[in-house]
């Protein structure tokens, strides 16, 4: 096999994993208030799992991708569309939660629940 074919088959993937100290939660919090509690719960669980130091790097990458999808204003169903606007975001968040559920710990769930109750204290 020559070098040209070898280089075509070789794929290198690079990803930078965000440390919790460099991640600004305020953007996500603003969107969650607009989206409501039903979207906020899985989003906060994904966020807490992503910033938890015990979560493996490859898991963090997919979790951050789901959060990035949440903050994109124009996606499959743009967020400004009534009723369906956040449905695709909900599916993306719950999908990554189910895929990586083995990394969900009680402390992650508790931190997410506390944040949820601060955002929606009367519900």
C-alpha positions as CSV (number, residue, x, y, z in Angstrom):
1,X,0.0,0.0,0.0
2,X,1.4,3.4,-0.9
3,X,1.6,6.5,1.3
4,X,-1.2,8.3,-0.5
5,X,-3.8,5.6,0.4
6,X,-2.6,5.4,3.9
7,X,-3.0,9.1,4.5
8,X,-6.5,9.1,3.0
9,X,-7.6,6.4,5.5
10,X,-6.0,8.0,8.5
11,X,-8.3,10.3,10.4
12,X,-7.3,12.4,13.3
13,X,-9.9,13.9,15.6
14,X,-9.0,16.7,18.0
15,X,-11.3,18.2,20.6
16,X,-10.7,20.7,23.4
17,X,-12.5,19.9,26.6
18,X,-13.7,22.9,28.5
19,X,-12.7,23.1,32.1
20,X,-15.4,24.1,34.5
21,X,-13.6,27.3,35.4
22,X,-13.7,28.5,31.7
23,X,-17.3,27.8,31.1
24,X,-19.9,30.6,31.4
25,X,-23.2,29.2,32.6
26,X,-25.0,32.5,32.3
27,X,-25.8,32.0,28.6
28,X,-27.4,28.6,29.3
29,X,-29.3,29.9,32.3
30,X,-30.9,32.7,30.3
31,X,-32.1,30.3,27.6
32,X,-33.4,27.9,30.2
33,X,-35.5,30.5,31.9
34,X,-37.1,31.2,28.5
35,X,-37.5,27.5,27.7
36,X,-39.0,26.5,31.0
37,X,-38.6,23.8,33.6
38,X,-39.2,20.8,31.3
39,X,-36.1,21.7,29.2
40,X,-34.1,23.1,32.1
41,X,-34.0,19.9,34.1
42,X,-32.2,17.7,31.5
43,X,-30.0,20.7,30.4
44,X,-28.9,21.3,34.0
45,X,-28.1,17.6,34.4
46,X,-26.1,17.7,31.2
47,X,-24.3,20.8,32.3
48,X,-23.5,19.4,35.8
49,X,-22.2,16.1,34.2
50,X,-20.1,18.1,31.7
51,X,-18.4,20.2,34.4
52,X,-18.0,17.3,36.9
53,X,-14.3,16.4,37.1
54,X,-15.0,12.7,37.2
55,X,-16.7,12.7,33.8
56,X,-14.4,11.4,31.1
57,X,-13.2,13.8,28.4
58,X,-14.9,12.0,25.5
59,X,-18.2,12.1,27.4
60,X,-17.8,15.8,28.1
61,X,-17.4,16.5,24.3
62,X,-20.7,15.1,23.5
63,X,-22.4,16.7,26.5
64,X,-21.0,20.1,25.5
65,X,-22.2,19.5,21.9
66,X,-25.8,19.0,23.2
67,X,-25.5,22.2,25.2
68,X,-24.2,24.0,22.2
69,X,-27.2,22.8,20.2
70,X,-29.4,24.2,23.0
71,X,-28.0,27.7,22.7
72,X,-28.1,27.8,18.9
73,X,-31.0,30.0,18.0
74,X,-31.5,28.4,14.6
75,X,-31.6,24.6,14.6
76,X,-33.9,21.9,13.4
77,X,-36.9,23.8,14.9
78,X,-35.8,27.4,15.7
79,X,-36.4,28.2,19.4
80,X,-38.7,31.1,18.6
81,X,-41.3,28.7,17.2
82,X,-44.2,28.2,19.7
83,X,-44.5,24.7,21.2
84,X,-42.0,22.9,18.9
85,X,-39.2,25.4,19.3
86,X,-37.4,23.6,22.2
87,X,-38.6,20.0,21.3
88,X,-35.5,19.2,19.3
89,X,-33.3,20.6,22.1
90,X,-35.1,18.4,24.6
91,X,-34.5,15.3,22.4
92,X,-30.8,16.1,22.0
93,X,-30.4,16.6,25.8
94,X,-32.3,13.5,26.8
95,X,-30.4,11.4,24.2
96,X,-27.0,12.3,25.6
97,X,-28.3,11.7,29.1
98,X,-29.5,8.3,28.2
99,X,-26.2,7.4,26.3
100,X,-24.0,8.5,29.2
101,X,-26.4,7.7,32.1
102,X,-23.7,5.5,33.7
103,X,-21.8,8.7,34.6
104,X,-24.8,10.3,36.3
105,X,-24.2,10.3,40.0
106,X,-26.5,11.3,42.8
107,X,-24.4,14.4,43.5
108,X,-24.7,15.6,39.9
109,X,-28.4,15.1,40.0
110,X,-28.6,17.0,43.3
111,X,-26.6,19.9,42.0
112,X,-28.8,20.1,38.9
113,X,-32.0,19.9,41.1
114,X,-30.8,22.8,43.3
115,X,-30.1,25.0,40.3
116,X,-33.5,24.0,38.8
117,X,-35.2,25.1,42.0
118,X,-33.4,28.4,42.1
119,X,-34.5,29.1,38.5
120,X,-38.1,28.0,39.0
121,X,-38.7,28.6,42.8
122,X,-42.5,28.7,42.5
123,X,-43.1,25.5,40.5
